[in-house]
Amino acid sequence: MNEPSTRYQLIVATSPEDLARQAAEQIASGIDLALAERDRAQIALAGGETPRAAYALLAEEHLPWERVDVLLGDERWVPADDPSSNARMLRETLLAHPPASHARFHPVPTDRPTPQASAEAYAAELAVLCPGARPRFDVLLLGLAMTATPPPCFRARRPLASATAPSPSGKARDCPASPSPRRCSRRPAG
């Protein structure tokens, strides 16, 4: 199967505030494009501290948030109210107030007894939410680990508004080089 060629545009931000504004605008644009084509949009977002300001700005966008599914690209295996939880950060920024609080949030269920059980439960939810051999996200925001490399669980081959992630394997992935708690991430099967 031939994949369409992808063209990338390098955008340089002049400050952290400018980066947050541009990121929020790009994500909102991706949501708008998706909702112009179908009833729901699915976005998979990065965690950590870097996107916090962008998500706060994105929350102010007047979009039909009730038609948006928000997922996480990865999560630390900590309780949902832990300060290092990516789900908590999203609840405190993007999902804290209307209009964005009307989005449907699908956090990684970190209340399971093991990271593997959490990953399997999230993979099952993702399979229902995004049926097909490869789940398709309308917006996929990747974060950078401390090693400055994106997580291997996603390899986007299309522009921001139509990124695709490999099929989830339902396997937990440890990041031993990271000082943070264990993570639940999706990765390609095999």
N, C-alpha and C positions, 0 to 999 in steps of 0.2 A: 504494500500500500504506500503510495507516495504522499508524503506530508507536504502541505503548501509551505513555500519558503516564508521565513519570518524576517521582518525588518525591525530592527531595534533603533530607537532614538535615544541618545544620551542627553539627559537633562541635568544640568548642573544647578544645584540650589546654592543660594548665596548665604544662607544661614539655616540653623535648625528650624526656625519658625517658617522660613520659606519652604524648606523640605516638607514639613508637616502640612502646609497649605497645599503644595503641589500633589503630595500623596493623597490627601483627602479628595482633591478635585479629580484625580485619575480614578480612584476607586468609585466615586459617585458617578463618573462618566461610564465606567464599566457596568454598574448597576442599571443606569438609564438605558444603555444599549441592550442589555439582556431583557429588561422588562418591556422594551419596545417590540421584542420578538416573541415573547411567551409570558405566561402568567406569573412565574416565580423566577427569582434569581438566587443562585447559590454562590456565596463568597467564602473562601477559606483564608483566614487571616493569621499572621504571625503574632507571636507573643513577645514578651520582654518589655524593656523600657523604651526602646527607640520609637516604636509606633504610637506610643501613648498620646502624644500631642496631636498626631494625625487623626486618631480615632475620636478624640474630643471634638475636633473640627468637623469630622465626617458626621458626627451625631447631630449637628446643627443643620445638615442638608435636608431640605424638604423633599423627600422621596417617599414613594409608597412603601414604607418599611414593613408593613404587614405582609408584603409579598416577597420578603427577603429572608433567606435562610443563612445564618451566620455559623460557620464552623471554624474550628481551630486546625492549623496545620500540624501542630504538636502541642503537647502539654507536659508539664512536670507532674510526676505522680505524687502529688501532695493533696491534702484536703482542699476543697473548692474555696474555702475562706482563708487559706494560707496566703501571706503576702507575696509569695513567689508564683502563685497560680496564674496562668495566662487567662483562665476563665474569669478569675476575680478582676484582673486588669480590664478585660472587656466589659464586665458588668459595671465597673467604676468609671468607664470612659464612654465608649460607644453606646452602651445599653442603659446608661444611668437615667436618662430623661427623654421625654418625647421630643421629637417624633421617632428617633431611632429605637427607643425602648419597645416599639411595637414589632420589631423584627423577631423572627423565631430563632432562638439560640439553641445550638446543639453542642453542649460542652462534652469533653471527654469524661466518661464516668469514672472518676478517680476514687470512688468509694468502693470499688471491687477489692477482693482480698490480695490480688497480685497485679503487677503491671501488665502481665500477659492477659489476665481476665479483663482488665480495662480496655486493652487494645482490641480484643476480640469483640467486646460489647460495642465499641465505637465502630469497628469494621462492619458489624451487622447493621447498625443504624445507618451508616453511610450507604450500604448496599440497598437499603429500602429508599433512602432519600435520593440517591443518584444511581438508578438502575442501569445496568449495562456492564460490559466487560471492563470499561474504563470510566470511572466517574468523571463528569465534566463540570468544572467550576467556571463561572462567568468571570470571577476575579480570584486570583491566587496571589497572595502576598507572601513572599518568602523572607524569612529573617536570616541573619548571619550569626553563626555560632561564634564563640570566642576565637575560633581558629580562622574566622573571616571566610568561611565556606558555607554555602547554603546546605540545608539538610539533604541527604541523598534520597529521602522519601519522595521527593517531587522532582520531576524534570520537565519544566514547562517547554513546550514546543510551539506555542502560539503567543501572540501578543496578549497584553494584560486582559483585554475584554473577552478572551476565549481560551484561557489556559486549560490544559488537560493534565490530570494527575494519573499515574499508573494505578492499576487495581490495588486496593489495599490487601495486604496479606493477613491482617489480623495478628501480626506478631509485634511484640513490644521490642523496642530498640534501645539499648543502653548506649550512653555517650560517655565512655570512661574518661575522656580528656576534659570533660566539663566539670567544674566544681559544683554545679547545681545538682539538685536531686534527680533521680531517675526520670526519664521521659517516656511518654507513650507517643510514638510516631508511626505513621503509615509508611510502608516501603513496598517496592515491587515484589511480587511473589517470585520465588525461585532462587 
